[in-house]
Amino acid sequence: MNAAIEALARLPGVWRGGELEQAVHEVAPTGHAALDRELPGGGWPLGTLSEVLHDAAGIGEVRFLCGALAQASQGGRLIAWIGAPHLPYAPALAAAGIALERCLVVEPAHREDALWAAEQSLRSGACGAVLLWLDRSLDRTRARGGDYAWLRRLQLVAQAGRAMMVLYRSSAEERSSTPAHLRVCLSSAQDALEVRIPKRRGPPLVSPIRLALAVRPRILVERARQPAPQPSPVPAAASRPLPRLAA
């Protein structure tokens, strides 16, 4: 009986609940050894959906993944930034080894547009990584449970396209159900980033690990505030009523 259990445990995709999955699958090192040790396979998973939960922008929520993003964009593949709260900062991306010409920025008007753009980016096969931010304010009337069906679709197309799919959400979503194989929670701790892993293929990481991020420019920066455009004055001739055509 024990031999049969051991044989089952050695099958790909099977692991004991108290151990990290050790099956060989494609991963990308994040550049942080302490984090990679806690991730199944020793790196950030490719070809699947992952979630990053946080509440404060600019704490390093993108920067801690730059090593994996740089590898995902190799071979001429694109990185799609969909619905990012701020603009990607070119000098910081270049310093992280991410080719600027490989970055595609998409600014959707609606929540459904953001999800559709993410799905199409994955289906195209041109993207090695897709980063998606979902803003609840884009659609406050969404049906309960509607996100799960969408996320399941993203999980399947990410797997088919062998792309790194990262969804950024509020930490309030930690209790919600998700098809993601990996979910991490981030918080700022002075000059470090604290990372918890409530969901992974193995036991959750309850005690956070601290990642010391190098002092570099933020990856995402706020747009420079521009004065609101003023309407062009209407010429006097244009303000006159149009003549009526005779019947």
C-alpha positions as CSV (number, residue, x, y, z in Angstrom):
1,M,0.0,0.0,0.0
2,N,2.8,2.4,0.9
3,A,4.6,1.6,-2.3
4,A,1.4,2.4,-4.3
5,I,1.1,5.8,-2.5
6,E,4.8,6.6,-3.2
7,A,4.3,5.8,-6.8
8,L,1.3,8.1,-7.0
9,A,3.2,10.9,-5.3
10,R,5.8,10.8,-8.0
11,L,3.3,11.5,-10.7
12,P,3.5,15.0,-12.4
13,G,1.1,17.4,-10.7
14,V,0.7,15.3,-7.6
15,W,2.1,16.4,-4.3
16,R,1.6,15.9,-0.5
17,G,-0.4,18.6,1.2
18,G,2.4,19.4,3.6
19,E,5.1,19.7,1.0
20,L,5.8,22.0,-1.9
21,E,5.1,20.6,-5.3
22,Q,8.3,19.4,-6.8
23,A,7.0,18.5,-10.3
24,V,9.1,19.9,-13.1
25,H,7.3,22.8,-14.7
26,E,8.5,26.0,-16.3
27,V,9.3,28.8,-13.8
28,A,11.3,32.0,-14.0
29,P,13.6,33.1,-11.1
30,T,12.4,36.4,-9.5
31,G,15.9,37.4,-8.5
32,H,15.1,37.0,-4.8
33,A,16.5,33.8,-3.4
34,A,14.3,33.9,-0.3
35,L,11.2,34.1,-2.4
36,D,12.2,31.5,-5.0
37,R,12.8,29.0,-2.2
38,E,9.2,29.3,-1.1
39,L,7.8,29.0,-4.7
40,P,7.0,25.5,-6.1
41,G,9.7,24.7,-8.7
42,G,12.0,27.4,-7.4
43,G,10.6,30.4,-9.3
44,W,7.6,32.3,-10.5
45,P,5.3,30.0,-12.5
46,L,4.9,30.5,-16.3
47,G,2.0,29.2,-18.3
48,T,-0.5,29.9,-15.5
49,L,-2.5,32.5,-13.6
50,S,-1.0,34.1,-10.5
51,E,-2.4,36.8,-8.2
52,V,-0.7,39.6,-6.4
53,L,-2.8,41.2,-3.6
54,H,-1.8,44.6,-2.2
55,D,-3.4,47.9,-1.2
56,A,-0.8,50.5,-1.6
57,A,0.6,51.4,-5.0
58,G,4.4,51.9,-5.5
59,I,5.5,49.5,-2.7
60,G,7.4,47.3,-5.2
61,E,4.5,45.2,-6.5
62,V,6.0,45.1,-10.0
63,R,9.7,45.5,-9.1
64,F,9.9,42.3,-7.1
65,L,8.9,40.4,-10.3
66,C,11.3,42.1,-12.7
67,G,13.6,39.1,-12.9
68,A,10.8,36.9,-14.0
69,L,9.4,39.5,-16.4
70,A,12.8,39.9,-18.1
71,Q,13.0,36.2,-18.7
72,A,9.4,36.0,-19.9
73,S,10.1,38.7,-22.5
74,Q,13.0,36.8,-24.0
75,G,12.7,35.5,-27.6
76,G,11.0,38.7,-28.8
77,R,7.9,38.2,-26.7
78,L,5.8,41.1,-25.4
79,I,4.9,42.2,-21.9
80,A,1.3,43.6,-21.9
81,W,0.4,46.1,-19.2
82,I,-3.4,46.2,-19.0
83,G,-5.2,48.7,-16.8
84,A,-2.1,49.7,-14.9
85,P,-2.9,52.5,-12.3
86,H,0.1,54.5,-13.5
87,L,2.4,54.6,-16.5
88,P,5.4,52.2,-16.7
89,Y,8.6,54.2,-16.1
90,A,11.0,53.5,-19.0
91,P,14.4,54.1,-17.2
92,A,13.4,51.7,-14.4
93,L,12.3,49.0,-16.8
94,A,15.5,49.4,-18.8
95,A,17.6,49.1,-15.6
96,A,15.7,45.9,-14.7
97,G,16.7,44.3,-18.1
98,I,13.3,44.6,-19.7
99,A,13.4,45.7,-23.3
100,L,11.2,48.8,-23.8
101,E,10.2,47.9,-27.3
102,R,8.7,44.7,-25.9
103,C,6.3,46.6,-23.6
104,L,2.6,47.0,-24.7
105,V,0.5,49.4,-22.6
106,V,-3.3,49.0,-22.8
107,E,-5.7,51.4,-21.2
108,P,-9.2,49.8,-21.2
109,A,-12.3,51.9,-20.5
110,H,-14.3,49.2,-18.8
111,R,-13.7,46.1,-16.7
112,E,-14.9,43.8,-19.4
113,D,-12.5,45.5,-21.9
114,A,-9.6,44.8,-19.5
115,L,-10.5,41.1,-19.2
116,W,-11.1,40.8,-22.9
117,A,-7.7,42.5,-23.7
118,A,-5.9,40.1,-21.3
119,E,-7.5,37.1,-22.9
120,Q,-6.7,38.2,-26.5
121,S,-3.1,39.1,-25.5
122,L,-2.7,35.5,-24.1
123,R,-4.4,33.9,-27.1
124,S,-2.2,35.8,-29.6
125,G,0.9,33.9,-28.5
126,A,2.9,37.1,-28.8
127,C,3.0,37.9,-25.1
128,G,5.4,36.2,-22.7
129,A,3.7,38.0,-19.8
130,V,0.4,39.8,-19.2
131,L,0.0,42.1,-16.2
132,L,-3.6,42.9,-15.4
133,W,-5.1,45.4,-12.9
134,L,-8.8,45.1,-12.2
135,D,-10.4,48.3,-10.9
136,R,-13.7,47.8,-9.2
137,S,-14.8,51.3,-10.0
138,L,-14.9,50.3,-13.7
139,D,-17.9,48.2,-13.0
140,R,-19.7,48.2,-9.7
141,T,-22.6,46.3,-11.0
142,R,-20.7,43.1,-12.0
143,A,-22.5,39.8,-11.2
144,R,-21.3,37.9,-8.2
145,G,-19.0,35.1,-9.3
146,G,-18.6,36.6,-12.8
147,D,-14.9,37.1,-12.2
148,Y,-14.2,33.5,-11.5
149,A,-15.4,32.4,-14.9
150,W,-13.3,35.0,-16.5
151,L,-10.2,34.1,-14.5
152,R,-10.7,30.4,-15.3
153,R,-10.6,31.4,-19.0
154,L,-7.4,33.4,-18.4
155,Q,-5.9,30.4,-16.6
156,L,-6.6,28.1,-19.5
157,V,-5.3,30.4,-22.2
158,A,-2.2,31.3,-20.2
159,Q,-1.5,27.6,-20.0
160,A,-2.0,27.1,-23.7
161,G,0.2,30.1,-24.6
162,R,2.9,29.3,-21.9
163,A,2.6,32.9,-20.7
164,M,3.1,34.5,-17.3
165,M,-0.3,35.9,-16.3
166,V,-0.3,38.1,-13.2
167,L,-3.5,39.6,-11.8
168,Y,-3.2,42.6,-9.4
169,R,-6.1,42.8,-6.9
170,S,-6.9,44.3,-3.5
171,S,-6.0,42.3,-0.4
172,A,-9.8,42.3,0.3
173,E,-9.9,39.5,-2.3
174,E,-7.9,37.1,-0.2
175,R,-11.0,35.3,1.0
176,S,-12.5,35.0,-2.5
177,S,-12.2,31.8,-4.5
178,T,-9.7,31.8,-7.4
179,P,-8.5,29.4,-10.0
180,A,-5.0,30.9,-9.7
181,H,-2.3,28.4,-8.8
182,L,-0.4,31.0,-6.8
183,R,-1.5,33.9,-4.7
184,V,0.8,36.3,-2.8
185,C,0.0,39.1,-0.5
186,L,2.3,42.2,-0.3
187,S,2.7,44.9,2.3
188,S,5.3,47.6,2.8
189,A,7.7,47.3,5.8
190,Q,9.9,50.4,5.8
191,D,12.6,49.7,3.2
192,A,11.5,46.1,2.6
193,L,8.6,44.3,1.0
194,E,6.8,41.7,3.1
195,V,5.4,38.7,1.2
196,R,2.9,36.1,2.4
197,I,1.8,33.2,0.3
198,P,-1.8,32.2,1.3
199,K,-2.1,29.9,-1.8
200,R,0.5,27.8,-3.5
201,R,0.8,24.1,-4.5
202,G,1.8,23.1,-1.0
203,P,1.1,24.5,2.5
204,P,0.5,28.3,2.8
205,L,3.3,30.5,3.9
206,V,1.7,32.3,6.9
207,S,4.8,34.0,8.3
208,P,5.9,36.7,5.8
209,I,9.3,36.8,4.3
210,R,11.1,40.2,3.8
211,L,12.6,41.2,0.5
212,A,15.0,44.1,0.6
213,L,14.4,46.0,-2.6
214,A,17.3,48.0,-4.0
215,V,16.7,51.8,-4.0
216,R,15.7,52.4,-7.6
217,P,13.1,54.4,-9.4
218,R,9.6,53.0,-9.2
219,I,8.4,50.9,-12.1
220,L,5.0,52.7,-12.2
221,V,4.9,56.5,-12.0
222,E,1.9,58.8,-11.9
223,R,1.2,60.7,-15.0
224,A,2.2,64.3,-14.9
225,R,-0.8,66.4,-14.3
226,Q,-1.8,68.4,-17.3
227,P,-4.2,71.4,-17.2
228,A,-7.6,70.5,-18.5
229,P,-7.9,71.4,-22.2
230,Q,-10.0,74.5,-22.8
231,P,-12.6,74.5,-25.5
232,S,-11.6,76.4,-28.6
233,P,-13.6,79.6,-29.1
234,V,-16.4,79.2,-31.6
235,P,-16.1,81.7,-34.5
236,A,-18.9,84.2,-34.7
237,A,-20.0,83.0,-38.0
238,A,-20.3,79.4,-36.8
239,S,-22.5,80.5,-33.9
240,R,-25.2,81.9,-36.2
241,P,-28.2,79.7,-36.9
242,L,-28.0,77.7,-40.2
243,P,-30.4,79.0,-42.9
244,R,-33.4,76.8,-43.5
245,L,-33.7,75.0,-46.9
246,A,-36.8,75.8,-48.8
247,A,-39.2,72.9,-49.2
